[in-house]
Amino acid sequence: MAEKNMKYEPLDPDEKLLAEVNEKLKTDPCNPELWYQKGLQHTWKGEGEMALHCFSTGLIYAPFNASLRTWRGRKLMGQSDYTLAIS
């Protein structure tokens, strides 16, 4: 039953998906799911600062989104910013 709500998160960056997400963000910049997807792609590319920006931006539009909070926290912990990671 829980598997229905699980999202597929690829482990390899997908340039085509990133381009599609960027295109969608031009018309729907307040969509937290798009910011989440963009953050994941930057994470898989090893672009931590950009990923952190994406997750933080998504939280502006969905402040209680658990996935955005988790990934933002992981990025901040990777920078040893533990206080901000738990906020």
PDB file with one MODEL, atoms N, CA, C and O in Angstrom:
MODEL        1
ATOM      1  N   MET A   1       0.813  -1.179   0.000  1.00  0.00           N
ATOM      2  CA  MET A   1       0.000   0.000   0.000  1.00  0.00           C
ATOM      3  C   MET A   1       0.868   1.260   0.000  1.00  0.00           C
ATOM      4  O   MET A   1       0.557   2.213  -0.714  1.00  0.00           O
ATOM      5  N   ALA A   2       1.931   1.287   0.770  1.00  0.00           N
ATOM      6  CA  ALA A   2       2.810   2.450   0.835  1.00  0.00           C
ATOM      7  C   ALA A   2       3.555   2.677  -0.474  1.00  0.00           C
ATOM      8  O   ALA A   2       3.957   3.802  -0.771  1.00  0.00           O
ATOM      9  N   GLU A   3       3.740   1.622  -1.254  1.00  0.00           N
ATOM     10  CA  GLU A   3       4.488   1.745  -2.498  1.00  0.00           C
ATOM     11  C   GLU A   3       3.792   2.645  -3.501  1.00  0.00           C
ATOM     12  O   GLU A   3       4.454   3.209  -4.372  1.00  0.00           O
ATOM     13  N   LYS A   4       2.475   2.798  -3.409  1.00  0.00           N
ATOM     14  CA  LYS A   4       1.748   3.648  -4.339  1.00  0.00           C
ATOM     15  C   LYS A   4       2.246   5.081  -4.293  1.00  0.00           C
ATOM     16  O   LYS A   4       2.285   5.755  -5.323  1.00  0.00           O
ATOM     17  N   ASN A   5       2.626   5.556  -3.115  1.00  0.00           N
ATOM     18  CA  ASN A   5       3.033   6.944  -2.944  1.00  0.00           C
ATOM     19  C   ASN A   5       4.530   7.170  -3.141  1.00  0.00           C
ATOM     20  O   ASN A   5       4.992   8.311  -3.124  1.00  0.00           O
ATOM     21  N   MET A   6       5.282   6.102  -3.327  1.00  0.00           N
ATOM     22  CA  MET A   6       6.723   6.252  -3.497  1.00  0.00           C
ATOM     23  C   MET A   6       7.031   6.839  -4.869  1.00  0.00           C
ATOM     24  O   MET A   6       6.372   6.520  -5.859  1.00  0.00           O
ATOM     25  N   LYS A   7       8.039   7.697  -4.909  1.00  0.00           N
ATOM     26  CA  LYS A   7       8.453   8.321  -6.158  1.00  0.00           C
ATOM     27  C   LYS A   7       9.765   7.709  -6.608  1.00  0.00           C
ATOM     28  O   LYS A   7      10.617   7.363  -5.791  1.00  0.00           O
ATOM     29  N   TYR A   8       9.914   7.581  -7.895  1.00  0.00           N
ATOM     30  CA  TYR A   8      11.156   7.079  -8.460  1.00  0.00           C
ATOM     31  C   TYR A   8      12.176   8.199  -8.452  1.00  0.00           C
ATOM     32  O   TYR A   8      11.910   9.285  -8.967  1.00  0.00           O
ATOM     33  N   GLU A   9      13.330   7.950  -7.879  1.00  0.00           N
ATOM     34  CA  GLU A   9      14.406   8.932  -7.839  1.00  0.00           C
ATOM     35  C   GLU A   9      15.630   8.320  -8.502  1.00  0.00           C
ATOM     36  O   GLU A   9      16.322   7.503  -7.895  1.00  0.00           O
ATOM     37  N   PRO A  10      15.902   8.710  -9.746  1.00  0.00           N
ATOM     38  CA  PRO A  10      17.041   8.115 -10.451  1.00  0.00           C
ATOM     39  C   PRO A  10      18.365   8.472  -9.776  1.00  0.00           C
ATOM     40  O   PRO A  10      18.506   9.544  -9.186  1.00  0.00           O
ATOM     41  N   LEU A  11      19.315   7.573  -9.871  1.00  0.00           N
ATOM     42  CA  LEU A  11      20.621   7.803  -9.274  1.00  0.00           C
ATOM     43  C   LEU A  11      21.598   8.470 -10.228  1.00  0.00           C
ATOM     44  O   LEU A  11      22.661   8.929  -9.810  1.00  0.00           O
ATOM     45  N   ASP A  12      21.251   8.526 -11.483  1.00  0.00           N
ATOM     46  CA  ASP A  12      22.114   9.154 -12.477  1.00  0.00           C
ATOM     47  C   ASP A  12      21.445  10.420 -12.996  1.00  0.00           C
ATOM     48  O   ASP A  12      20.227  10.444 -13.179  1.00  0.00           O
ATOM     49  N   PRO A  13      22.227  11.477 -13.237  1.00  0.00           N
ATOM     50  CA  PRO A  13      21.628  12.703 -13.761  1.00  0.00           C
ATOM     51  C   PRO A  13      21.043  12.465 -15.146  1.00  0.00           C
ATOM     52  O   PRO A  13      21.602  11.726 -15.956  1.00  0.00           O
ATOM     53  N   ASP A  14      19.940  13.088 -15.395  1.00  0.00           N
ATOM     54  CA  ASP A  14      19.255  12.971 -16.674  1.00  0.00           C
ATOM     55  C   ASP A  14      19.137  14.375 -17.260  1.00  0.00           C
ATOM     56  O   ASP A  14      18.263  15.148 -16.868  1.00  0.00           O
ATOM     57  N   GLU A  15      20.013  14.696 -18.193  1.00  0.00           N
ATOM     58  CA  GLU A  15      20.047  16.038 -18.776  1.00  0.00           C
ATOM     59  C   GLU A  15      18.733  16.392 -19.467  1.00  0.00           C
ATOM     60  O   GLU A  15      18.301  17.545 -19.428  1.00  0.00           O
ATOM     61  N   LYS A  16      18.102  15.415 -20.093  1.00  0.00           N
ATOM     62  CA  LYS A  16      16.833  15.664 -20.775  1.00  0.00           C
ATOM     63  C   LYS A  16      15.755  16.031 -19.760  1.00  0.00           C
ATOM     64  O   LYS A  16      14.988  16.970 -19.971  1.00  0.00           O
ATOM     65  N   LEU A  17      15.700  15.284 -18.655  1.00  0.00           N
ATOM     66  CA  LEU A  17      14.722  15.578 -17.603  1.00  0.00           C
ATOM     67  C   LEU A  17      14.979  16.953 -16.999  1.00  0.00           C
ATOM     68  O   LEU A  17      14.037  17.705 -16.748  1.00  0.00           O
ATOM     69  N   LEU A  18      16.233  17.284 -16.767  1.00  0.00           N
ATOM     70  CA  LEU A  18      16.576  18.591 -16.207  1.00  0.00           C
ATOM     71  C   LEU A  18      16.136  19.708 -17.150  1.00  0.00           C
ATOM     72  O   LEU A  18      15.618  20.730 -16.701  1.00  0.00           O
ATOM     73  N   ALA A  19      16.336  19.522 -18.437  1.00  0.00           N
ATOM     74  CA  ALA A  19      15.906  20.520 -19.420  1.00  0.00           C
ATOM     75  C   ALA A  19      14.386  20.659 -19.419  1.00  0.00           C
ATOM     76  O   ALA A  19      13.863  21.769 -19.520  1.00  0.00           O
ATOM     77  N   GLU A  20      13.676  19.538 -19.305  1.00  0.00           N
ATOM     78  CA  GLU A  20      12.208  19.574 -19.261  1.00  0.00           C
ATOM     79  C   GLU A  20      11.722  20.299 -18.010  1.00  0.00           C
ATOM     80  O   GLU A  20      10.791  21.102 -18.071  1.00  0.00           O
ATOM     81  N   VAL A  21      12.351  20.014 -16.888  1.00  0.00           N
ATOM     82  CA  VAL A  21      11.965  20.664 -15.634  1.00  0.00           C
ATOM     83  C   VAL A  21      12.230  22.161 -15.724  1.00  0.00           C
ATOM     84  O   VAL A  21      11.392  22.959 -15.303  1.00  0.00           O
ATOM     85  N   ASN A  22      13.373  22.552 -16.261  1.00  0.00           N
ATOM     86  CA  ASN A  22      13.688  23.978 -16.413  1.00  0.00           C
ATOM     87  C   ASN A  22      12.665  24.667 -17.305  1.00  0.00           C
ATOM     88  O   ASN A  22      12.269  25.800 -17.033  1.00  0.00           O
ATOM     89  N   GLU A  23      12.241  23.999 -18.353  1.00  0.00           N
ATOM     90  CA  GLU A  23      11.240  24.562 -19.267  1.00  0.00           C
ATOM     91  C   GLU A  23       9.899  24.732 -18.537  1.00  0.00           C
ATOM     92  O   GLU A  23       9.242  25.763 -18.681  1.00  0.00           O
ATOM     93  N   LYS A  24       9.502  23.739 -17.767  1.00  0.00           N
ATOM     94  CA  LYS A  24       8.244  23.820 -17.018  1.00  0.00           C
ATOM     95  C   LYS A  24       8.297  24.904 -15.951  1.00  0.00           C
ATOM     96  O   LYS A  24       7.289  25.557 -15.679  1.00  0.00           O
ATOM     97  N   LEU A  25       9.476  25.103 -15.339  1.00  0.00           N
ATOM     98  CA  LEU A  25       9.606  26.137 -14.315  1.00  0.00           C
ATOM     99  C   LEU A  25       9.436  27.542 -14.890  1.00  0.00           C
ATOM    100  O   LEU A  25       9.089  28.470 -14.159  1.00  0.00           O
ATOM    101  N   LYS A  26       9.675  27.706 -16.183  1.00  0.00           N
ATOM    102  CA  LYS A  26       9.467  29.014 -16.811  1.00  0.00           C
ATOM    103  C   LYS A  26       8.005  29.418 -16.770  1.00  0.00           C
ATOM    104  O   LYS A  26       7.687  30.600 -16.631  1.00  0.00           O
ATOM    105  N   THR A  27       7.113  28.440 -16.890  1.00  0.00           N
ATOM    106  CA  THR A  27       5.677  28.741 -16.890  1.00  0.00           C
ATOM    107  C   THR A  27       5.023  28.488 -15.534  1.00  0.00           C
ATOM    108  O   THR A  27       3.928  28.988 -15.274  1.00  0.00           O
ATOM    109  N   ASP A  28       5.683  27.716 -14.668  1.00  0.00           N
ATOM    110  CA  ASP A  28       5.116  27.378 -13.366  1.00  0.00           C
ATOM    111  C   ASP A  28       6.193  27.448 -12.280  1.00  0.00           C
ATOM    112  O   ASP A  28       6.542  26.429 -11.684  1.00  0.00           O
ATOM    113  N   PRO A  29       6.721  28.657 -12.021  1.00  0.00           N
ATOM    114  CA  PRO A  29       7.849  28.772 -11.091  1.00  0.00           C
ATOM    115  C   PRO A  29       7.486  28.545  -9.623  1.00  0.00           C
ATOM    116  O   PRO A  29       8.379  28.465  -8.780  1.00  0.00           O
ATOM    117  N   CYS A  30       6.215  28.440  -9.307  1.00  0.00           N
ATOM    118  CA  CYS A  30       5.785  28.235  -7.920  1.00  0.00           C
ATOM    119  C   CYS A  30       5.470  26.775  -7.623  1.00  0.00           C
ATOM    120  O   CYS A  30       4.864  26.477  -6.594  1.00  0.00           O
ATOM    121  N   ASN A  31       5.865  25.863  -8.498  1.00  0.00           N
ATOM    122  CA  ASN A  31       5.559  24.452  -8.344  1.00  0.00           C
ATOM    123  C   ASN A  31       6.665  23.762  -7.537  1.00  0.00           C
ATOM    124  O   ASN A  31       7.766  23.560  -8.049  1.00  0.00           O
ATOM    125  N   PRO A  32       6.382  23.399  -6.282  1.00  0.00           N
ATOM    126  CA  PRO A  32       7.426  22.802  -5.449  1.00  0.00           C
ATOM    127  C   PRO A  32       7.914  21.447  -5.962  1.00  0.00           C
ATOM    128  O   PRO A  32       9.074  21.094  -5.752  1.00  0.00           O
ATOM    129  N   GLU A  33       7.059  20.693  -6.623  1.00  0.00           N
ATOM    130  CA  GLU A  33       7.469  19.386  -7.166  1.00  0.00           C
ATOM    131  C   GLU A  33       8.531  19.555  -8.254  1.00  0.00           C
ATOM    132  O   GLU A  33       9.453  18.747  -8.358  1.00  0.00           O
ATOM    133  N   LEU A  34       8.398  20.602  -9.058  1.00  0.00           N
ATOM    134  CA  LEU A  34       9.413  20.866 -10.085  1.00  0.00           C
ATOM    135  C   LEU A  34      10.743  21.254  -9.441  1.00  0.00           C
ATOM    136  O   LEU A  34      11.805  20.836  -9.900  1.00  0.00           O
ATOM    137  N   TRP A  35      10.681  22.051  -8.382  1.00  0.00           N
ATOM    138  CA  TRP A  35      11.918  22.427  -7.683  1.00  0.00           C
ATOM    139  C   TRP A  35      12.577  21.209  -7.053  1.00  0.00           C
ATOM    140  O   TRP A  35      13.803  21.102  -7.012  1.00  0.00           O
ATOM    141  N   TYR A  36      11.743  20.289  -6.561  1.00  0.00           N
ATOM    142  CA  TYR A  36      12.255  19.050  -5.988  1.00  0.00           C
ATOM    143  C   TYR A  36      12.965  18.221  -7.053  1.00  0.00           C
ATOM    144  O   TYR A  36      14.077  17.742  -6.833  1.00  0.00           O
ATOM    145  N   GLN A  37      12.327  18.053  -8.196  1.00  0.00           N
ATOM    146  CA  GLN A  37      12.931  17.276  -9.285  1.00  0.00           C
ATOM    147  C   GLN A  37      14.235  17.917  -9.772  1.00  0.00           C
ATOM    148  O   GLN A  37      15.217  17.226 -10.046  1.00  0.00           O
ATOM    149  N   LYS A  38      14.223  19.234  -9.872  1.00  0.00           N
ATOM    150  CA  LYS A  38      15.434  19.941 -10.299  1.00  0.00           C
ATOM    151  C   LYS A  38      16.553  19.763  -9.269  1.00  0.00           C
ATOM    152  O   LYS A  38      17.711  19.553  -9.630  1.00  0.00           O
ATOM    153  N   GLY A  39      16.199  19.849  -7.997  1.00  0.00           N
ATOM    154  CA  GLY A  39      17.185  19.640  -6.933  1.00  0.00           C
ATOM    155  C   GLY A  39      17.790  18.251  -6.974  1.00  0.00           C
ATOM    156  O   GLY A  39      18.997  18.091  -6.790  1.00  0.00           O
ATOM    157  N   LEU A  40      16.956  17.238  -7.217  1.00  0.00           N
ATOM    158  CA  LEU A  40      17.469  15.869  -7.329  1.00  0.00           C
ATOM    159  C   LEU A  40      18.449  15.730  -8.481  1.00  0.00           C
ATOM    160  O   LEU A  40      19.493  15.094  -8.333  1.00  0.00           O
ATOM    161  N   GLN A  41      18.130  16.312  -9.619  1.00  0.00           N
ATOM    162  CA  GLN A  41      19.022  16.205 -10.772  1.00  0.00           C
ATOM    163  C   GLN A  41      20.372  16.861 -10.480  1.00  0.00           C
ATOM    164  O   GLN A  41      21.421  16.334 -10.851  1.00  0.00           O
ATOM    165  N   HIS A  42      20.332  18.009  -9.816  1.00  0.00           N
ATOM    166  CA  HIS A  42      21.603  18.663  -9.453  1.00  0.00           C
ATOM    167  C   HIS A  42      22.358  17.846  -8.403  1.00  0.00           C
ATOM    168  O   HIS A  42      23.589  17.817  -8.401  1.00  0.00           O
ATOM    169  N   THR A  43      21.624  17.190  -7.521  1.00  0.00           N
ATOM    170  CA  THR A  43      22.268  16.310  -6.538  1.00  0.00           C
ATOM    171  C   THR A  43      23.016  15.199  -7.241  1.00  0.00           C
ATOM    172  O   THR A  43      24.177  14.935  -6.930  1.00  0.00           O
ATOM    173  N   TRP A  44      22.363  14.547  -8.183  1.00  0.00           N
ATOM    174  CA  TRP A  44      22.989  13.421  -8.896  1.00  0.00           C
ATOM    175  C   TRP A  44      24.169  13.886  -9.744  1.00  0.00           C
ATOM    176  O   TRP A  44      25.078  13.107 -10.029  1.00  0.00           O
ATOM    177  N   LYS A  45      24.155  15.174 -10.151  1.00  0.00           N
ATOM    178  CA  LYS A  45      25.280  15.716 -10.921  1.00  0.00           C
ATOM    179  C   LYS A  45      26.424  16.162 -10.018  1.00  0.00           C
ATOM    180  O   LYS A  45      27.487  16.546 -10.506  1.00  0.00           O
ATOM    181  N   GLY A  46      26.212  16.115  -8.704  1.00  0.00           N
ATOM    182  CA  GLY A  46      27.256  16.554  -7.779  1.00  0.00           C
ATOM    183  C   GLY A  46      27.297  18.051  -7.580  1.00  0.00           C
ATOM    184  O   GLY A  46      28.305  18.592  -7.127  1.00  0.00           O
ATOM    185  N   GLU A  47      26.218  18.722  -7.911  1.00  0.00           N
ATOM    186  CA  GLU A  47      26.134  20.179  -7.786  1.00  0.00           C
ATOM    187  C   GLU A  47      25.336  20.525  -6.528  1.00  0.00           C
ATOM    188  O   GLU A  47      24.170  20.915  -6.597  1.00  0.00           O
ATOM    189  N   GLY A  48      25.996  20.372  -5.381  1.00  0.00           N
ATOM    190  CA  GLY A  48      25.340  20.528  -4.093  1.00  0.00           C
ATOM    191  C   GLY A  48      24.751  21.901  -3.835  1.00  0.00           C
ATOM    192  O   GLY A  48      23.637  22.001  -3.321  1.00  0.00           O
ATOM    193  N   GLU A  49      25.461  22.951  -4.176  1.00  0.00           N
ATOM    194  CA  GLU A  49      24.965  24.309  -3.932  1.00  0.00           C
ATOM    195  C   GLU A  49      23.705  24.587  -4.733  1.00  0.00           C
ATOM    196  O   GLU A  49      22.756  25.181  -4.223  1.00  0.00           O
ATOM    197  N   MET A  50      23.699  24.152  -5.999  1.00  0.00           N
ATOM    198  CA  MET A  50      22.519  24.364  -6.837  1.00  0.00           C
ATOM    199  C   MET A  50      21.348  23.525  -6.327  1.00  0.00           C
ATOM    200  O   MET A  50      20.205  23.982  -6.323  1.00  0.00           O
ATOM    201  N   ALA A  51      21.640  22.296  -5.898  1.00  0.00           N
ATOM    202  CA  ALA A  51      20.596  21.426  -5.349  1.00  0.00           C
ATOM    203  C   ALA A  51      19.996  22.069  -4.097  1.00  0.00           C
ATOM    204  O   ALA A  51      18.775  22.094  -3.942  1.00  0.00           O
ATOM    205  N   LEU A  52      20.839  22.587  -3.209  1.00  0.00           N
ATOM    206  CA  LEU A  52      20.373  23.243  -1.994  1.00  0.00           C
ATOM    207  C   LEU A  52      19.469  24.424  -2.338  1.00  0.00           C
ATOM    208  O   LEU A  52      18.428  24.615  -1.710  1.00  0.00           O
ATOM    209  N   HIS A  53      19.863  25.206  -3.323  1.00  0.00           N
ATOM    210  CA  HIS A  53      19.041  26.341  -3.767  1.00  0.00           C
ATOM    211  C   HIS A  53      17.667  25.860  -4.235  1.00  0.00           C
ATOM    212  O   HIS A  53      16.648  26.458  -3.891  1.00  0.00           O
ATOM    213  N   CYS A  54      17.640  24.783  -5.017  1.00  0.00           N
ATOM    214  CA  CYS A  54      16.372  24.261  -5.542  1.00  0.00           C
ATOM    215  C   CYS A  54      15.469  23.762  -4.422  1.00  0.00           C
ATOM    216  O   CYS A  54      14.280  24.078  -4.398  1.00  0.00           O
ATOM    217  N   PHE A  55      16.020  22.988  -3.496  1.00  0.00           N
ATOM    218  CA  PHE A  55      15.213  22.476  -2.387  1.00  0.00           C
ATOM    219  C   PHE A  55      14.704  23.625  -1.512  1.00  0.00           C
ATOM    220  O   PHE A  55      13.560  23.601  -1.060  1.00  0.00           O
ATOM    221  N   SER A  56      15.548  24.625  -1.275  1.00  0.00           N
ATOM    222  CA  SER A  56      15.140  25.777  -0.470  1.00  0.00           C
ATOM    223  C   SER A  56      14.047  26.573  -1.176  1.00  0.00           C
ATOM    224  O   SER A  56      13.102  27.030  -0.532  1.00  0.00           O
ATOM    225  N   THR A  57      14.162  26.743  -2.475  1.00  0.00           N
ATOM    226  CA  THR A  57      13.139  27.462  -3.236  1.00  0.00           C
ATOM    227  C   THR A  57      11.821  26.702  -3.200  1.00  0.00           C
ATOM    228  O   THR A  57      10.764  27.311  -3.035  1.00  0.00           O
ATOM    229  N   GLY A  58      11.867  25.400  -3.351  1.00  0.00           N
ATOM    230  CA  GLY A  58      10.653  24.597  -3.273  1.00  0.00           C
ATOM    231  C   GLY A  58       9.960  24.745  -1.935  1.00  0.00           C
ATOM    232  O   GLY A  58       8.731  24.740  -1.865  1.00  0.00           O
ATOM    233  N   LEU A  59      10.736  24.877  -0.875  1.00  0.00           N
ATOM    234  CA  LEU A  59      10.157  25.034   0.463  1.00  0.00           C
ATOM    235  C   LEU A  59       9.454  26.372   0.652  1.00  0.00           C
ATOM    236  O   LEU A  59       8.607  26.505   1.535  1.00  0.00           O
ATOM    237  N   ILE A  60       9.786  27.338  -0.147  1.00  0.00           N
ATOM    238  CA  ILE A  60       9.061  28.616  -0.096  1.00  0.00           C
ATOM    239  C   ILE A  60       7.592  28.378  -0.460  1.00  0.00           C
ATOM    240  O   ILE A  60       6.693  28.985   0.123  1.00  0.00           O
ATOM    241  N   TYR A  61       7.362  27.492  -1.427  1.00  0.00           N
ATOM    242  CA  TYR A  61       6.015  27.237  -1.933  1.00  0.00           C
ATOM    243  C   TYR A  61       5.314  26.086  -1.218  1.00  0.00           C
ATOM    244  O   TYR A  61       4.088  25.988  -1.269  1.00  0.00           O
ATOM    245  N   ALA A  62       6.060  25.224  -0.562  1.00  0.00           N
ATOM    246  CA  ALA A  62       5.491  24.097   0.184  1.00  0.00           C
ATOM    247  C   ALA A  62       6.328  23.885   1.447  1.00  0.00           C
ATOM    248  O   ALA A  62       7.132  22.955   1.509  1.00  0.00           O
ATOM    249  N   PRO A  63       6.144  24.742   2.450  1.00  0.00           N
ATOM    250  CA  PRO A  63       7.029  24.726   3.616  1.00  0.00           C
ATOM    251  C   PRO A  63       6.994  23.445   4.456  1.00  0.00           C
ATOM    252  O   PRO A  63       7.898  23.221   5.260  1.00  0.00           O
ATOM    253  N   PHE A  64       5.983  22.609   4.289  1.00  0.00           N
ATOM    254  CA  PHE A  64       5.905  21.382   5.082  1.00  0.00           C
ATOM    255  C   PHE A  64       6.144  20.133   4.248  1.00  0.00           C
ATOM    256  O   PHE A  64       5.839  19.027   4.693  1.00  0.00           O
ATOM    257  N   ASN A  65       6.684  20.293   3.049  1.00  0.00           N
ATOM    258  CA  ASN A  65       6.965  19.157   2.173  1.00  0.00           C
ATOM    259  C   ASN A  65       8.139  18.366   2.750  1.00  0.00           C
ATOM    260  O   ASN A  65       9.262  18.864   2.833  1.00  0.00           O
ATOM    261  N   ALA A  66       7.857  17.130   3.142  1.00  0.00           N
ATOM    262  CA  ALA A  66       8.870  16.306   3.820  1.00  0.00           C
ATOM    263  C   ALA A  66      10.059  15.990   2.916  1.00  0.00           C
ATOM    264  O   ALA A  66      11.198  15.984   3.383  1.00  0.00           O
ATOM    265  N   SER A  67       9.820  15.730   1.648  1.00  0.00           N
ATOM    266  CA  SER A  67      10.924  15.398   0.735  1.00  0.00           C
ATOM    267  C   SER A  67      11.861  16.582   0.554  1.00  0.00           C
ATOM    268  O   SER A  67      13.081  16.424   0.593  1.00  0.00           O
ATOM    269  N   LEU A  68      11.297  17.762   0.356  1.00  0.00           N
ATOM    270  CA  LEU A  68      12.127  18.961   0.215  1.00  0.00           C
ATOM    271  C   LEU A  68      12.917  19.224   1.490  1.00  0.00           C
ATOM    272  O   LEU A  68      14.099  19.560   1.426  1.00  0.00           O
ATOM    273  N   ARG A  69      12.282  19.076   2.643  1.00  0.00           N
ATOM    274  CA  ARG A  69      12.967  19.300   3.921  1.00  0.00           C
ATOM    275  C   ARG A  69      14.097  18.292   4.134  1.00  0.00           C
ATOM    276  O   ARG A  69      15.186  18.646   4.587  1.00  0.00           O
ATOM    277  N   THR A  70      13.818  17.037   3.800  1.00  0.00           N
ATOM    278  CA  THR A  70      14.834  15.990   3.982  1.00  0.00           C
ATOM    279  C   THR A  70      16.056  16.267   3.122  1.00  0.00           C
ATOM    280  O   THR A  70      17.183  16.244   3.617  1.00  0.00           O
ATOM    281  N   TRP A  71      15.845  16.526   1.851  1.00  0.00           N
ATOM    282  CA  TRP A  71      16.980  16.745   0.947  1.00  0.00           C
ATOM    283  C   TRP A  71      17.719  18.033   1.264  1.00  0.00           C
ATOM    284  O   TRP A  71      18.945  18.080   1.165  1.00  0.00           O
ATOM    285  N   ARG A  72      16.992  19.082   1.644  1.00  0.00           N
ATOM    286  CA  ARG A  72      17.652  20.322   2.050  1.00  0.00           C
ATOM    287  C   ARG A  72      18.523  20.055   3.279  1.00  0.00           C
ATOM    288  O   ARG A  72      19.665  20.508   3.355  1.00  0.00           O
ATOM    289  N   GLY A  73      17.968  19.316   4.233  1.00  0.00           N
ATOM    290  CA  GLY A  73      18.728  18.971   5.437  1.00  0.00           C
ATOM    291  C   GLY A  73      19.974  18.162   5.118  1.00  0.00           C
ATOM    292  O   GLY A  73      21.034  18.399   5.697  1.00  0.00           O
ATOM    293  N   ARG A  74      19.856  17.218   4.209  1.00  0.00           N
ATOM    294  CA  ARG A  74      21.024  16.399   3.820  1.00  0.00           C
ATOM    295  C   ARG A  74      22.116  17.256   3.201  1.00  0.00           C
ATOM    296  O   ARG A  74      23.300  17.076   3.488  1.00  0.00           O
ATOM    297  N   LYS A  75      21.704  18.194   2.346  1.00  0.00           N
ATOM    298  CA  LYS A  75      22.701  19.079   1.710  1.00  0.00           C
ATOM    299  C   LYS A  75      23.379  19.955   2.762  1.00  0.00           C
ATOM    300  O   LYS A  75      24.594  20.146   2.718  1.00  0.00           O
ATOM    301  N   LEU A  76      22.605  20.487   3.705  1.00  0.00           N
ATOM    302  CA  LEU A  76      23.180  21.337   4.746  1.00  0.00           C
ATOM    303  C   LEU A  76      24.079  20.540   5.682  1.00  0.00           C
ATOM    304  O   LEU A  76      25.122  21.038   6.107  1.00  0.00           O
ATOM    305  N   MET A  77      23.694  19.321   6.005  1.00  0.00           N
ATOM    306  CA  MET A  77      24.550  18.482   6.849  1.00  0.00           C
ATOM    307  C   MET A  77      25.865  18.180   6.141  1.00  0.00           C
ATOM    308  O   MET A  77      26.913  18.087   6.780  1.00  0.00           O
ATOM    309  N   GLY A  78      25.809  18.029   4.833  1.00  0.00           N
ATOM    310  CA  GLY A  78      27.024  17.806   4.052  1.00  0.00           C
ATOM    311  C   GLY A  78      27.973  18.988   4.121  1.00  0.00           C
ATOM    312  O   GLY A  78      29.177  18.845   3.907  1.00  0.00           O
ATOM    313  N   GLN A  79      27.419  20.167   4.424  1.00  0.00           N
ATOM    314  CA  GLN A  79      28.231  21.379   4.574  1.00  0.00           C
ATOM    315  C   GLN A  79      28.550  21.646   6.046  1.00  0.00           C
ATOM    316  O   GLN A  79      29.101  22.693   6.383  1.00  0.00           O
ATOM    317  N   SER A  80      28.205  20.702   6.916  1.00  0.00           N
ATOM    318  CA  SER A  80      28.400  20.822   8.370  1.00  0.00           C
ATOM    319  C   SER A  80      27.620  21.975   8.969  1.00  0.00           C
ATOM    320  O   SER A  80      28.022  22.534   9.990  1.00  0.00           O
ATOM    321  N   ASP A  81      26.505  22.338   8.343  1.00  0.00           N
ATOM    322  CA  ASP A  81      25.641  23.383   8.877  1.00  0.00           C
ATOM    323  C   ASP A  81      24.467  22.709   9.583  1.00  0.00           C
ATOM    324  O   ASP A  81      23.335  22.732   9.099  1.00  0.00           O
ATOM    325  N   TYR A  82      24.760  22.114  10.729  1.00  0.00           N
ATOM    326  CA  TYR A  82      23.786  21.278  11.427  1.00  0.00           C
ATOM    327  C   TYR A  82      22.627  22.080  12.009  1.00  0.00           C
ATOM    328  O   TYR A  82      21.494  21.600  12.025  1.00  0.00           O
ATOM    329  N   THR A  83      22.892  23.282  12.482  1.00  0.00           N
ATOM    330  CA  THR A  83      21.835  24.105  13.059  1.00  0.00           C
ATOM    331  C   THR A  83      20.787  24.444  12.013  1.00  0.00           C
ATOM    332  O   THR A  83      19.590  24.313  12.265  1.00  0.00           O
ATOM    333  N   LEU A  84      21.221  24.869  10.864  1.00  0.00           N
ATOM    334  CA  LEU A  84      20.280  25.206   9.795  1.00  0.00           C
ATOM    335  C   LEU A  84      19.610  23.953   9.238  1.00  0.00           C
ATOM    336  O   LEU A  84      18.466  24.011   8.788  1.00  0.00           O
ATOM    337  N   ALA A  85      20.311  22.827   9.264  1.00  0.00           N
ATOM    338  CA  ALA A  85      19.769  21.575   8.731  1.00  0.00           C
ATOM    339  C   ALA A  85      18.545  21.105   9.503  1.00  0.00           C
ATOM    340  O   ALA A  85      17.657  20.480   8.922  1.00  0.00           O
ATOM    341  N   ILE A  86      18.479  21.391  10.789  1.00  0.00           N
ATOM    342  CA  ILE A  86      17.340  20.925  11.573  1.00  0.00           C
ATOM    343  C   ILE A  86      16.227  21.977  11.664  1.00  0.00           C
ATOM    344  O   ILE A  86      15.190  21.728  12.278  1.00  0.00           O
ATOM    345  N   SER A  87      16.433  23.124  11.071  1.00  0.00           N
ATOM    346  CA  SER A  87      15.405  24.171  11.146  1.00  0.00           C
ATOM    347  C   SER A  87      14.385  24.025  10.045  1.00  0.00           C
ATOM    348  O   SER A  87      13.451  24.823   9.959  1.00  0.00           O
TER     349      SER A  87
ENDMDL
END
